[in-house]
């Protein structure tokens, strides 16, 4: 069954990707392209995998713009699941290697997303400075996965990788609010890369916006650690909450009751 789900995800990605490419030809340079693609693929992902998705405090994203959004990163499906609440005027920061993915790399550029070579510190800093100017002038939101790569949960306590500095340097430099977004652990539910696609309850929690007006560049490291600790605590909390939802659903199903 998981293999079939993986194949269906691939076909849906190709179909929705093709449609998005057509949109990109008509809307080149519009960050709205991200929302068109992510909402469509997010809907397909939830239906195919069998995900019951719950958002906590979604209004916190809607009420602030521009801002810097940071989220934990687990699988290629992260953006599909987060896409449902991705504000319209949002761009994504990702690894430069994405540009070499056929079609998707082209679309990623068409939607004004930002590609950074994280292995070159000076290039990354220069790009962040350019992003700073673009964010403030175009009133855009920036979406960044501060772990820098997907966390495969190789160990039982490996819930979140160390955060890189970029997102926090950007927030402090622009004085824009930073909004942490935390998705519960997807292991056993929706990890596409190893066909771990059993489905289940997925909870995504939006934390309170964190103001950066008073922060200085020399406080970036401490800021990064503080945000990671907040997100890790919330991840542990919503993991337990997701387990409770799943258990309750199983009990209702087992009793034959319908609500």
Order of alpha helices (4+ residues) and beta strands (2+ residues): alpha-alpha-beta-alpha-beta-alpha-beta-alpha-beta-alpha-beta-alpha-beta-beta-alpha
